[in-house]
């Protein structure tokens, strides 16, 4: 959808004061989120088809919510502030502290678990994702961070393991999405930063050829798992055709870049077919439920949210447009359409501090096969990627000029661009507010107060951690597992504005990680309860600490000439790929 069409359809701007997307005072109490979509395997295929047909043919969500977007009355570069002199020079002491932390984590892993997919720093041991053995999750996810930081000794150790010990001849089921973003993405990025060391490209091709079997479905949507040795796709154990929307649509940057490097069009076409199917399945609301059917390529009646199983779908719409040097207009149109839908339906304001946050919609089965939608005032930490993504999108799809200055002015951005910029910067402030805890770390999931919800308002925050009343039994939501999404947005926001606040925010997060997650004998562990300064640790160091969290923090304090945003696009695991102009044209519109 073009920018002109968006304007004709009323894609106006959301302000800091008057986003009115849902009448939250009339909503029921939210229920516990279900990990599975709202449908039953026992429903007959005819009933399911009827429900889906009715749902797909009506603008149900928008009619239900009666949402609207208000006009921007005042545009700001950052909320409540004015950017002064822009200084992108490196903050060397802070940057070097990040490097020291990375070395502390890597040294422990190399000492105790070299070659294992995962690391447990408290027990000082590793583990693999399958009984068949590991494929280098931890090592490959870390390599390009070593290259970017200039850690030659660590890099040589990792490179030698890849060259001499890595094998994909594993008779086990590996997640298609995770293997692609972490291992394939890591190998491709390492290839680029190694000045084309052939071992990384050889390994990447070997892995990709095994992963292609996942796409052997009636629709072309990939199966969630692959047996790498047998080169066969594997269905979800609970529902044969179930496909996660985000997992299907977050393989494209990796496969396209590999196609560009090898001149093998098959990688490109497999990735592109997925996007063609998703575009054809578009719902009237413009939003994407978290599950699809690999049989018919249609969306299934399931949760609508911007967190797990959905987040990177929206992320990659923009990034596919950027990766291909803005030559593939279909991805711009899909991105603009999705951002309009988010603004119309999922944005709310807090009841105390009036912070901007994103809601979820859960399907409710009613008599006579009716489906109602219930808003859940819940935002995953995963959603915190969206702030930076919106600001970046504003300077790309929402720009009036090809090269937007830093920071931009109101005249540099279109109406939709100003809307997205303001929403993005506001969401970053909300995400930082969730770090206002006794540990200085954010919970995995924040719930938000809504009018007439019957809840006692504790403190001055708009949000709370649900079910976390007992210090001895913290809720799942209260964890911090070394997640990167907020620091990712801080890095992007700083590069686009030069506002020192974003570096200050990032340094506070890093200091909290050092204080509460660092294991003195080596490595970092997740914390079980961010609201308790005496919280116990969970014995796991996620690989995305190495590939994302510490990398984005390092880049936040580096000179802006290191991986400039107009030359690189980061995959969802923070593996940077260079922007290129493809020779293949998109086969759909």
Secondary structure, DSSP 8 states (H G I E B T S, - for coil): --HHHHHHTT-----SS--B---GGG--------SS-S--TTS-HHHHHHHHHHHHHS-HHHHHHT-B----S---SBTTB---S------HHHHHHHHHHHHHHHHHHHHHHTT-SEEETTTTEEE-SSTT----HHHHHHHHHHHHHT-HHHHHHHHHHHHHT------SEEEHHHIIIIIIHHHHHHHHHTTS-HHHHHHHHHHHHHHGGGG-SSSS---SEEETTTTEEE--SS-TTEEEHHHHTSSHHHHHHHHHHHT-HHHHHHHHHHHHHHHHT--TT----SEEETTT--B-S--B-SSTTTHHHHHHHHHHHHHTTT--HHHHHHHHHHHHHHHHHTEEE-SSS--EEE-EEEEEEEGGGEEEEEEE-EEEGGGGHHHHHHHHHHTTTTBSSSS--SS--GGGB-HHHHHHHHHHHHHHHHHHHTT-STTS---SEEEE--TT------TT-SEE-TT---TTS--GGG-B----HHHHHHHHHHHHH--HHHHHHHHHHHHHHHHHTB-TTSSB-EES-TT-TT--EES-B-THIIIIIHHHHHHHTS-TTTT-TTTEEE-TT--EEE----SS--S--
